[in-house]
Amino acid sequence: MKISPARIAAFRILKKIELDGGLSAVLLPEAEEFLQGADKGLCHALVLGVLRRQIFLDRVINAAANGKKTDPEIRIILRLGLFQLKFLERVPPHAAINESVELAKFARKHSAAGFVNAVLRKLSRESPQLPFASDQDRLSVETSHPIELLERWSRQFGAERAESIARANNELPRVAFRLTPKCDPKALEGLVASGAVERSELAANGFIAINRTDELAALEADGRIYFQDVASQLVAEIAASFVKHRFIDVCAAPGSKTTAIAMAVPEARGVAGDLSSKRIETLAKLLRKQGTTKVDIVRYDAERPLPFGVVFDTILIDAPCSGTGTIRHNPEIRYRVKENELERFRSRQLSILRNAAKCLTADGHLIYSTCSLEREENEDVVSSFIDAENGFEIVRVEDRQRISAESAMLRTFPDRDGPDGFFVAVLRPKT
C-alpha cells in the first residue's frame, strides 16, 4: 500500500523534533516546499496536532498497549495514527490505521507492524478510561503541558491563569500580517470589506485573518505583506516610536522587527546584526524582499562588546529566550523548558543587555523584549540590569494600559490578548 507524502513528511519531521531537537517552525516550511495541495495542509495539521496533543496521545497509547514499551519511531507512528482517529474527522479510520502500519514498514520496523495495527484498531473501537493521580495530572493530560510547566505558571500567575494559558496554547492561532513599503493599503480593501481580514487592535499596521488565503499568499510571495504575529509587530512599533536618527536591532534575524522599524521611520539609519552567517543571510534576504535599504547588516557576537561607539538613540534587544510565549506556533517548546536552560538564557540575556547599553546615547532608549512568559527571562533580567548599572530607569509607554503592569513593563498573553506572549521593557539613562 502506498503511503501519502504528507504522512511520510510528518513522520520524518516529528522524528527530527523528538530525536535531534529540531524545530517545527524550521522543518515544516522546508518539507512543505516539496508537497502539493492537500498533502501540504495534511502534513501541517499532523505535525502541529501531534505536538499539541502529545501527552494525551501517549497516555491513551499506554493504556491501550498495556504498558508495553515502544521505541521512538513506533511511538511517533502511533501518535500520528491516534491523532488522525481522534481529531481528524475527514480521515477515514481505515486510512489512518493502514497507512500507520505501512509507516512502520517504511521505518524498517516490520516486526512492529502488527502491534501498530492491533493498538490502533483497538483505539478505533473504544476509548480507554484514563486514571489521574491529581487534578494537576488531569490538566497536564487534557492540555498536553508537562506538570512542571503548569506548576511554574501557577506560581507566577495563579492556578486559574496557568490553566487558561495552557488551554489557549492548543487553540489554532489566527493568521497575522502587516504591510510592507511595497504594498498599497488599497490592495486589502476587498478582503477587509468581505470580513476575511480585519485590522488588529494592538498593532497599528497589523491585520488578522482566519487563514492564509491564496490572495494573501500571493501578496506575501511578492513581498507586499509579511506574516508576523501581532505581539511581535507591537514590539517593533514600540521601538520605532523612540527612534530619532539611528537605531540598531541587536538580535535581528530573521529581520521582521528590523524591517517594521525601518518602514515606520524611513528617514532613520539602522543597523541589524546577528551571530551566525546563516542568520545574516536570512536577515539580508528579508531586507531585500521588503525593499529595506537604509539598514546596514553586521555580524557579531552580542555576548561580547559590540563593534560600535555611543551612536544609537534607540536599541532593540529582542533577546534569545525559551520562547514559552510562542507555544501555540511552536508546540514542542512546552516539552523543553528546564530550569537550567532558563538560567543559561538569563545569563546570555543580561550579557547582551549590558553590552548593548554601552552603545546608547545619553538621551536614548533601550528596548528589551522576549517572547517568553518566564519572570527569570523578563522582569528578573531587567531588575538585575538596573541594579548592576545603577544608571537606568524604566519608562512607561503611553497608551498601552491594556498590556502594562504596575511596574510599567508590558506583557501580552495568548489567553488574554490573542497574540503570542511577549514581554517589553523600555529603559533610558537617568538624567
N, C-alpha and C positions, 0 to 999 in steps of 0.2 A: 504494500500500500504506500502511495506517495504521501510524504509529509509536506504540509504547506510551508512556503518560505517564511511566513510570519512566525510559525511555531519554532522553526529551526533558529531563526534570528533571536527570538525571545529567550530560548534556552541558552544560546551562546552568551547573550548579554547578561542574563542572571547568573550564569556560571562565573563570568569575569567579575561581576559585582561581589559574589559570595567568596570566591577563592583568591582573587587578585586585588580586591579593594577598589574596583572600578566604580565609575560614577555614571548613573543613568543619563544625566544631562549631557555627557560626552558620548557615551556608547550608543544611545538611541539615534541621535542625528546621523552618526556615522553609518549605522546599519540601514536607516531609512532611505539613504541615498540609493540603495540597491533594491529597494522594494517598490512595488507598484500598487496603486489603487487601494483596494480593501486590505491587502497584506500589510501596508504601511500602518493603517489605522488599527488593525488587529494586534500587530506587534507592540505598538504603543500602549494599547489597553492592557495587554497581557503583562508586560514588564512592570508598569506602574501599579497595576491592580494587584499583582502578586506581592510586590514590595509593600503596598499599603495594608495588606491583609496577612502578612507572613506569620505572625504569632498565632492568629486564629487558625490559619490553614494547617500549621504544624500541630496544633493541639488536636484538631479533628483527625488529621492523618495518624497521629499517635494512638488515638482511641480506636480507629478502625484497624490499625496494624497490630493491635495488642502489644504495643511496646517494642515491636521488632525494630532493631536499628537499621538505618539505611545510609548509604554513602551519599556525599553531597549531590552527585549528578542525579541519582534516583529521587532524592528529596526534592530537588528542583522540578523534576518531571512530574512528581505527584502534586506539587503545589500548582503547577500550570494546569494540570488536568482538573483538580478540585476547584480551582478558581473559575474555570470555564463552566463546570457543573453548577456552581452555586451563584455565580454573579453575572454570567453572560447568557442572557435568555435566548439570543439569536443563534447560539451554537448548539446543535443537536447533541444530546448526551453520547450517542454512539460515535460522533466525530471527536468529541473531547477524549473519550476513552481510547478509541482505536489509534488516534494519532499519538497519544501519550505512550501507548505500547510500542509504536514504531519509533518514537523518540528514544526509548530505552535501547532499542536495537541500534539506532543511529549513534548513540553514545557508547556503543560496544559493550552494553550491559545485557547481553542476550539472556543470561540466566535470571535476570530480574524482571523480564518482560511479563511473565506470568503473575508475579507478585503485583506489579503495577496494575495489570488487568483486574486482578481479584479485589484490590483495595478500592479502585475507582468504581467498579461495578457495585460493590457493597455500598459505597457512599452515594451512588446514583439512586439507590432504592431507599436509603434511610439516613437520618442524621443522628449521630450518637449524642447522648446526653453528656455534657461536659461538667465534671465536678470542678468547683473553685475553692481554693484554700482560704480566700478572703475577698472582701469587696474590691480591694486593690487588684487582686489577681483577676477577678472578673473584668474589671475595667481594662486591664492590660490585654486580655484576650479579645475583648469586644473592639478595642481600638487599635490593637497591634502596636502598642507602645510598651517598651520594657518597663517593669515596675520601678527600676532605679530612676528612670527619667521622669515618670509620673510623680515619684516621691520628691524629686528635685524641684519640679514645678509647683508641687503642693507647698513646699517650704517657702518658695519665692512669692507665689501668687495666691495661695489658698487652694484647698482641695477642689472647690467648685470651678475655679478658673482653670485649674490643671485639666480637669475633665473636659471642659469646654474647648480648650486649645487642642487637646488630643482628638476630639471628635471633628473639629474644624480641619485638622490636618488631613483627614481622609476624604474631605469633600473635593470635588473636581474644581480646581481654580479657574476663574474666568480669564479669558484672554485679555491682556492689557497691552497697549502700544502707545507710542507717541509719534508725532510728526517729525520729519527731518527738514533741513533747509530746502531740500529738493521738492517738498510737497506743497501744493496749493491746497489750503483747507477746503476749498470747494469740491475737491475730489471725494470728500467724505459726506457731502451734503445728502446724497441719496441714501447712504447707509444709515445716517443719523435719522433722517425722516422716516425710514422704514422701521426704525426701532431695533435694527440689527446691531447698531453701535450707539453708545451713549458716552457723554463726557464724564470724566472722573470728577468726584467731589474733592479728592485730596490733592491731585496734581493738576496744575493749570493747563498744561499741554497734553494731558493724558486722555486716553479713550479706553473704553471697555467694551468687549463684545462677548457674545455667547460662545462662539467658536471661531476657528481660523477658516474663514471662507476663502474660496478661490480668488475673489476680488482682493481680499486683504493679503493673501499670499503673493499675488502679482505686484501689489504696491510694495511689499517688503522686499521682494526679489529685485525690484528696481531701485531700492534704496530710498524710497519716499516715506515709508514708515518704518518703525523699529519696535519689535516686540520686547517690552520691558515692563516688569511688574511696577505697579503704581507706587509702592513704597520706595523702590529704587529710584524712580523718577523724582519722588519727593526729596530724597537726599540731594540729588543734583540741583533741584530747584532752590533748596535752602542755600547750598553752597554758592550758586550763581547770584543770589541776592546780595552777597557781600563782596563780589568781585568788583574792583575798580579798574586796575590796569593789567595785572599779571597774576595768573593762578597756576597751581600745579595739582594734578591728580596723582598722588604718590603711588598708590597701588592700582593702576589704571585698567589693566586688561580685564575684560575684552574691550573696554572703551565706551561702554554705554553711558556712564556718567560724564566722561570727558566730552563726548560729542554733545550731550544735552547742555552742559555748561557753555560750551563754545557757541551753541546755537542761541542761547539766552542772552549772551553778552558778546556779540560778534565783533565789537571794537577791541576786546581784550586779547592779549597774547597768552598762550597757555603752554604748559609742559605736561607731558604724560609719560610716566615711566613704569617699569616693572622689572622683574628679576631675570626671567629666562628668555632666551632667544625666541622660543616658540610663542610665548605670551606677547612678546614685542611684535612678532609677525601678525598675530591675531589683532592686536591693537592697531597696527598700521593699516591692515585690510579694512577694518571698520571705519577708520577715519577717512580713507579714500572713498569708500562706498557712500558715505553720507556727505561727502564734499567738504569736510572739515580741513581747512588749510592753514589756519593760524595757530597750530599746536605743534610744538617740537616733541619728538619722541626720543627718550633717553633710557638706556638700560643701566640699571644699578641695583645694588642690594640695599634696600631701605633699612635693614637692621644695622647697617654701618653708616657713618656720616655721609650725607648726601653731597654730590658734587656741585653745590650751588652756594652762593653767598646769601646775605639777607636781602632777598629780592622779591619775594612773593607777598602780595597783600591778602591772598586767600589760598589756604592749603586744605585740600580734601584728603583725608585718610580713610578710605573705605577698607578697613583692615582685614587681613586674613582671619577667619574665625571658624567656629564649629558649624555655623550655618543652620542652627536649630530653628531659626525663624522662617526657613525656606523648605520645611519638611513636606509641605503639600506638593511642591515641584520636585523635590529630591527626597523621596520617602526613605531611602536607605540610610540617611543620616541618623534617623532615630535609633538605629541599632549600633551606632558607632560612638556615641557620646560617652566618654570616660573621664573620670576626674583628672587623671594625669595628663590627658590631652588638653583639657581646658586650661590647666596650669601652663602648659607649653605655649598655647595660644596667647594667654595673658602676658607671658614674658615677652613674646615677639611683638605683641601689640604695643606694649609700653615702650619697648626699644624703638619701634618705628615712630611712635608719637614724639619721643624725646628728640630723635634725630631731625624730624621734620620741623619741629618748633624752632630749631636754630636758624631756619631759613625764612622766618616770618618777620615782616616789618613791624615796627612799633605800633602802628595803627591797624594792623591786620587781624584776620580772623582764621582760626584753626577749626576745621570741622572734622570731628571724629565720628565714624559710623561703623556699624557692623550689621550683618543680617542674622544676628544671634539673639536669643531670648535670655541668655545667661548673664546674671549680675557680674560674675567673675570677669567677663569679657567687656562689660559695658560700664556701669556705674563704678565698679571697683577699679577699673583701669583709669578712668578719669580722676577719681579721688586720689589714687596713688601718684598720678602725674602732677596734679595740683599741689599735693603735699610735698613732693620732691622738688619741684621747680619754684614754688612759692612766689610766682610772679604772674600767674594766670588766674582768670576768673571765668565763670560760666555766664554766657549771655542768653537771656531769654528771647526766644524767637517770637516776634509778634504774629498775631492772627493764627496761632497754632494751638489754641487752647484745647481743642478736641483730643490732641495726642500728646499734650505736655503734662509732665508730672509736677509735683510740688517743687522739685529740685530744678525745674526749668529745662531738664533734659527731655528729649522726645522719644516716644515709643509708638510703634504700630503693632497690632496683634491680629493674627489671621481670623480669630473668632469675633473680635470686637469691631475691627475696622475693615475687614475684607481682604486687603492685600497681604503680602508677606509680613513677617515680624522683623522690623528694623529698629535700630537704636541710633539716635543722633544727639551729639552734644556739640554746641558751638562755644569755643573758648577764645579769649583775647588777652593780650598782655594788660596787666594792671597799669593804670596811668598815675 
